[in-house]
Amino acid sequence: MYTAIPGIVLGVLFAFLVPAQAEESADDLIRQAREALKNRKADEALALADRAVAAAPKSAPAYYVRGLAHEALEKHDRAVADFGKAIALDPKLADAYQRRGSEHFKLGHITESIRDFDQYLALKPDQMPYHWQRGISYYYAGKYEDGRKQFEAHQKVNPNDVENAVWHYLCVARTSGVAKARASLLPIAHDGRVPMMEVYALFAGKLKPEDVLTAATAGKPSASALKTRLFYAHLYLGLYYEAAGDGRRALDHLRKAATEYRTRGYMGDVARVHVALREKKPKEK
């Protein structure tokens, strides 16, 4: 038996169902965008995320995944904006603070990066020992004592990371001098990455800078492996010279790390940001 449905009832049903359908569509687009990012298809992910935002303009996850796409495409200012929109819609979205803090750092916004990292840790305090990125931001902010404490905390959860020991050294050297930094160098048993143990021996005063470069080029590494080795060699040779007060040599090595041997990933951005900060004219500081 057919029963007609009054127009007003149809209108109510339509108004009720359309937002749900749009939300469901946005969820599907967000899922697809995440899958595209997983498969390193950042442009495809961005297109899907744009559609998700259009479908659900008040969806924090939609803006968050678009921020991830912009991050992958190294569009850091746009990533900051999208993570900010996600936070505005969901102030307890901890990962958005973490991501925005990282993107702020990549733009050279050191104070802002620390602020976001602090907010992330306020929401996820158990992650504090793992947060080496905040330690690096502390270094560039001139908060060396805070940096020292952060790297000492990280040592407890990652005891064989030469990079962590070096950044701890850098913070101590700024407040107490190189001799004190060397004496308090965090113990490292073994870091399997080449040439990290040679980097560690350099900061311990047991090797010379040329020994690090020799180790980086030893054997027959592939072209990509050699580039990565030389990136880390020049990055930490630059930081070694900075701690020693030799700004010219420091920048020479860090420029190589940031350009000729640039690698993707956070430490690649650290090299680039370091050079940008150190090359700023006094009137811009």
Steps between C-alpha positions, in 0.01 A plus 500: 500500500644838399484785748603850395750679724419866559748748353584650838598156629723445197665836567576407859640164397716661231641755745576224746664260256716730288751596773544134592563412136751785466677390818516142379642619171762709679601203715551290189705776334713535813563126499600512135728798561677316781547199275646722228745649752597153612583421136696828466247655262489841661338685209220246485459524878473878481228481234303253713550711813375811318183311415466383861524858628243613243267217604541563874638851567464451876692171510826515696622170345448644150722799571750279681544262207531795262771634729678166468481526121642853505772377736595222259515754216719727717241778492570582861302824529186331365556204731519736799172661393317168461627357828390826661149459359489142629602622846237773495235238428642247747732655764579155640637364173850442639665384178399823327708696754795268442476534123450876511798533733717309255379714210562818698857382557548438127395861441752621759226587750686365800292652780177386336636147458578475872156632589332232289729224626420603857127483427542157343678377811235654724253272324739203481744536792624142464668603172735750666810275505459428128476863396848571362353753255417729792860470615625622163257792509627584849854515359408750231292701747805533723332299778802278548422377849153390389662331202747317721218363714300392195792307351580337833138383518522367144816306587291284733273379221754506215839424657701436183420807293817696423294795378335536840841494669630766262208738556544456875869589451403809300271626776757442774773664291290815470458535876816343641756474221634222278711335769198456726290380206760238413528385860122457523455340156217247526623138471428320171583133456420465131315692231500293182459790260809606307685719600327561835753325724777705338290813566474392862877447523553845348292668771676286761833643379627167368484564124558786259240648260667338199451158662123550488508571125729202439258271682204644308655413163648163598394179327277498197172661605230566242463856377199560726672345802812710439291815478333420833834425665648827378194692610543384858877545484474862390208576732691391808834637386324835467352473847839390637664813362215718628555366853872574458424858400605468135196649329652505151581130488171422670301670224716346226407151614139579583445657158617175342262303720213735412560505123744261334423207730151599608284215619127486562389474857515714811878517525519621141276786606719559806801561274303737278350692793839523671655666196205738460514605865875548505502695174238751614624853499524668842215740419272199437569337835 
